[in-house]
Amino acid sequence: PELVPRCPSAARLRPRRLGVPDQDLLLAAAYVSDAQYNRNVPFETSPRAIRLYYFYNHWTMQVAIYFFICVDLSLALFEEPALFPLPFLATSIAEVLCLTAFFGRLVHFAKVTPQMVFWKDTKNICIMVTIALTLIDLIIYGSLEAVNIHSVRWSRALRPVFLINFPESRQIRRTFRSIRNTLPDILYVFLLFMFSVMIFSLMALKLFGDRGLRTVEGLPYFTNILEIAFELYVLVTTANSPDVMMPAYNFNWWYSLYFITYIIINTYIFMSVFLAVVYNNYRKHLKNEIRKLVYLKRHKMMEAFNILKVKVGTEFVVMEARWRRLARTVMPHISSPHLELLLRISDEGQKGYVDKMNFLRLADLLNIHVVTVNIKRHPLEEWMPWVYQSSVSLLIQRMVRHRIFVWVYDIIILINAIFIALDEKNPFISYAEWLFLSLYIIEILLKLYTYEPRAYFGKKQFWNWFDMLIIVAALVATVANTTIQSGQCWALETLFHPRFRLIVTTLINIGPTILTFGGLILVVYYVFAIIGMEAFHGKVRFFDPNFTTPDALMCGNPALKDSAFARDRYCKNNFNDLASSFIVLMELTVVNQCCALLADGFALVTHQAARLYFISFHVVVVILIINIFIAFILEAFFVAYSLEKSEVETAIERKIQELGVGIQEEEMHDGKLVDNTDAKDSGFSGDDGDNKRKALKGLYFRIASKKYRTVDALLQQMFESEIAPEDEGPPLDEILNFSPSDIYPKVPNFENSA
């Protein structure tokens, strides 16, 4: 689409107030901000559109839209069938307010994007259609309720559309898009799997159909092909094993070979192939998405560079002053030392300008969380320097900082773990608990003596606070002579030993990735829960276990009389409200023995076709999403666990050391970094290293923990080695039309397959 033309030369001629960015700078900052946060929104470049775009991306607007999405999704808790019933008028007014907010957000988006782009965007069409359908459903349902006619609220299943399609939910949308692209690839495997199930079903009908066998409930055994197919499908999940085999096995033990063969082929072989094919194809499409993401980021940075560039000699560059104002516009709260540090990295030769290659990595530089550290003096050093600086004191400090100190406590914790498993009633073990407690208290006191207390208990020092909490809890437990609790406290101390903290921290690092799949599963759960509530609510009722009335024994439905569902008291597994529905779906996800019972129970109270609902849920969630979730989390864990520093991080750390303002990890207590609380906002002054150190006396820098990585950063790290840093990528139209076939050849040979 044709964008509104801009005139850089005219913009530079316009007078502007000091410190107020001009339009070209605001436009370039918008591109850099999009690259920083991996946004791909084509926006108009007129002054008014740019201001609206900044307001559109403001955090308050994003919080507001997520608030209304949460309200809209939570309405199912208050609508019939409701967990907390509210009048229809109240819930409908709340839904109309949410729809108004969604429509307003959509109108705001239309104001900042070119019209042709807006109307070609499928996300916008989906939101508008969903708003219209929801209003129509509200009017129809409300009108029928007014004349006491109950109808179905079918539009409630469409509410997750708002969560998926707003630009803020690009992570979930990317996951859905990758899954959608994966479906055709796994369709053939699924059809082959279903063909195998049907072949075994026909074999079972021929083997057992005419032998007059009966199930435990006294029903005919394997006489209906559809019943057989369902039972064998459930057997793939092992939820009805060995119950489904027992009538045939009791008749003749040779028939067990049929079920063993079926389980080997369909449970172990086919399910493993499903995992491999689903993950392999999902990863292929995900890799294509990330490749597109990287090239779009570089395309945005090229747009920003072309706006600000000037010619110096034979090359185009961005002048230092312009670069500084750009960085401050993108990150208004960046400190002057931090800004000067990034500038020194970008302008390595201190030429007064930033070349093209260094400018293109500005977005990555801004994403690296550099913490300013102010090294404070220990209070004892200020109050009693003759004591704290004495030879004995310095020896203690060196011992605490030495690796051997950590190793000694490694051995102590290992011995403590062994004592936990011994008989706690033994007096020797009881005294040993006091010994270990004393050693842990001594460790804390030595660390507080060596390291500055305010630094040791800084706001970022979670593990130090946790250690102190465990020690205090153990002390209280031991003094109270509650040996069980004390043993639990020692176990926690052992569990959160520094060697295990790396694993826990890695799990925290991949938390955003897990949350992305959590959002995906929430969407699927919500849709299936709404469908289940409309189809099954009121069919099964729960009674207090003390009730012995016929209704209570049949879960409130005569169709369940003498059924395994009622006999095992599964009555609380129903779809009578949103919370109960989610619990049922969780049980189906776990695929325990209740899977077949639930499907059979709801088929009895409605129709045998109800089993299709449970099969569909199993295919979508267990076979597709859970397989992707498990495989992807494993790879994300391995990447985060063994993550090497990126090229940009290495450049920052190298420059920090060159400037003499770096903090080595081993110099900080426990390898931790303390966030600065009273750093001076001064820049790098002077030309030589001595002047720099004097200007920054007590002020140091270090790259913060990897926990600041985003999902996009983690995914990009997984595939970035395959894209050269200097590769600017193809034109925009070609980037948007990337396909996995561009990465993976259609006719692979031995070399590219390897």
Secondary structure, DSSP 8 states (H G I E B T S, - for coil): -------HHHHHHS---TT---HHHHHHHHHHHHHHTT-------SHHHHHHHHHHTSHHHHHHHHHHHHHHHHGGGTSSS-SS---HHHHHHHHHHHHHHHHHHHHHHHHHS-HHHHHH-HHHHHHHHHHHHHHHHHHHHHHHHHTT-----GGGGGTHHHHHHSGGGHHHHHHHHHHHHHHHHHHHHHHHHHHHHHHHHHHHHHHHTTTT-B-TTS-BSS-SHHHHHHHHHHHHTTTTTTTTTHHHHHH-GGGHHHHHHHIIIIIIIIHHHHHHHHHHHHHHHHHHHHHHHHHHHHHHHHHHHHHH-EEETTEEEEEHHHHHHHHHHH-TT--HHHHHHHHHHHSTT--SEEEHHHHTTHHHHHHS-EEEEE----HHHHH-HHHHTSHHHHHHHHHHHSHHHHHHHHHHHHHHHHHHTS-TTSHHHHHHHHHHHHHHHHHHHHHHHHS-HHHHT-TT-HHHHHHHHHHHHHHHHHHTT-HHHHHHHHHHHHHT-HHHHHHHHHHHHTHHHHHHHHHHHHHHHHHHHHHHHHHHTTTS----TT--SHHHHTTT-GGGTT-HHHHTT-TT-S-SSHHHHHHHHHHHHHT-THHHHHHHHHHHHS-GGGHHHHHHHIIIIIIIIIHHHHHHHHHHHHHHHT----HHHHHHHHHHHHTT-B--GGGSGGG-----SS-------SSSHHHHHHHTTTEEEEE--GGG--HHHHHHHHHGGGS-TT---S-HHHHHT--GGGTS-SS--HHHH-
